[in-house]
Amino acid sequence: MKVWFGQIYIGPGVSFPFSHHFQRRLSHEVTALVEPSEKFIKKFGREFELMFRISAKQKLKRNEIRGPTVFNKTRDVEYTIFLPFAVIIRHVDAPKVALTFLLRGVCDVFDSLEIDKTKLLGKQESLIDDICADLTMLEEPSWNEADNKTLSRLLFDAYFEKKQKT
């Protein structure tokens, strides 16, 4: 079963600057760690893929998960995980906190579909550390200088820069 990650942010100023390289890497890593459950196969079919849309909302205290939305034509099942932006952005290690919230949401979906998350949990800490140590996981600075001065961008830049020096 393929697992995919994408990002879609709907609120102004509420986003995380993860790159398309991040989306591809997380998709590859998670796909390698899980198998479809009998419940998933019975409900959707063996040929369906699982898509997680990453988003955020300002006023949440914990994750909000929406879905599933089933697309029979493209054979994918999609969930949107809204991360608690204000909670995450309060931390100096915001990228690590964001990934922790994201993977908690992914595991909640896996639980609802009876997908074994044991391998993912076993690799979660090293996966987060590896992603946070790789500058390609952060999107390139924008041509629009205002986008480069958002709180999330400044925190993420500082965190990734600090990780590179250690």
N, C-alpha and C positions, 0 to 999 in steps of 0.2 A: 504494500500500500504506500503510495506516495503521499507525503505530507508537504504542504506548501505554506509559505508565509508571505504576506504582502502588507502594505501599510496604506491606510486611508484615514486622514484626519479631517474632522468636520467642523471643529471649533476654531475660531481665530486665536492664534498664539498658543495653541495647545497641540504640540507635536514633539516628537523625538527625532533627532537627526541621524537615524540609522540609514545606512546606504543600501543600495540594491545588492551589493556584495554580502551584506549582513543577511538579507532575506534569502539569498541563494545558499549561503553557508548553513544557516539555521535549518532550512528545508532539507538539505543533504544530511546533516547530522541527525535530525529527529527521524527522518525516514529510515535511516540505518538502525535505529534503536527500537522501533515498534513494528508490530504485525497487526493486521486487522483481526478483530475479535469475531467470534461467531455472531454476536449481536450485531456488529457493524455489517457483516456480510449478509445476514438475514434481512436487515432493515434496508440496506442500500444496494448491496451487490458487491461481488469481488472486484469488479473493474472500476469501482468508484475511488476517487482520491479525496483527501481531506485538506481543506484550505482554511488557514487562520488569517483573518484580517486584523491587523494591529491598529488600534486607535486609542484615544484618550479623551477623558472628560475632566474638566476643572474641578467639579464639586463632589466627585466620588471619594469615598473613604476606602473602598476595596474594589476589586475587579467587578465588572459587569459583563456578562457573557450573553450574546444574542445569537440565536440560531437553534437548530440548523436551517439553512436555506439550501434546498436541493435543486441542482441544475442537471436535469436528466440528459439534455443535449450534450453538455460537455462532461458529464459524468463526474461531477464533483459536489461535495457536501461542504458548505461554508459556515464557519462560525466567526463572529467578530468579538474580539476581546478588547473591551474598553478598560484601559489602565487608569488608575487614580493619579492624574497629573500633579495636583497640588501636593499630595502626599509624597510622591516620588521626587519632585523637584526641590523639596526641602533638604534633601541629603546631598552631601558633597560627593558621594559615590553614586549619584543619580543613575548612570548607565547600568551599574550592577543591580541597583534596586529595581529599575525598570525591567531588566531581564528576569529577575527573581519573580516579580509580579506576573510577567508574561508566562513564564514556564509553570507557575502555579495555576494560571488560567487554562493552559494547555492540558495540564494534568487533571483539572476538574472536568474538562470535556472528555478526556480519555476515560475517566472514572464513569461518566454517564454512558459511555459506549462500551464499557467493560474491556477497554484496551489496556493491556499490561504496560504499566509505566515504570516498572522496576529498573530496566536498563537506563532509562532517561534520568531517573532520580539518582542512580549511581554515578552518572557522568555530569550531572547538572552543574556542580561547583566548578569542575575543570573547564566545562564548556563556557560558562560565564566568564571565568578568568581569561581564557584564550580569546574570546571575542573582545573583551575589554582591553586586551593588550595589542590588538591589531588595528592600526589606523585605517585600514581599508573598510572597516565596519562602520566608520563614520562618514556621512556624506560630505562631498567636497563643499568648500565654502561657496555661498551663493554670489552671483553677480550683483544681487541687490544687498547692499551693505546693511540695511535694516534687518534682514533675515539673519545675518551673522551676529547680531547683537541681542537676540532673544535670550531669555534666561536659560532655557534648556540648552541652546547652542553654546553659550558661554560655559555652563557647568560641564557639558559633555567634552568640550575642547580642553578645559582645564584638567578633567579627570584622565582623558586619554593621554594628554601630554605628560602628566605625572607618572602614569603607568609606563610610558616609554622610557623615562629616566631611571626606573628601578630595575 
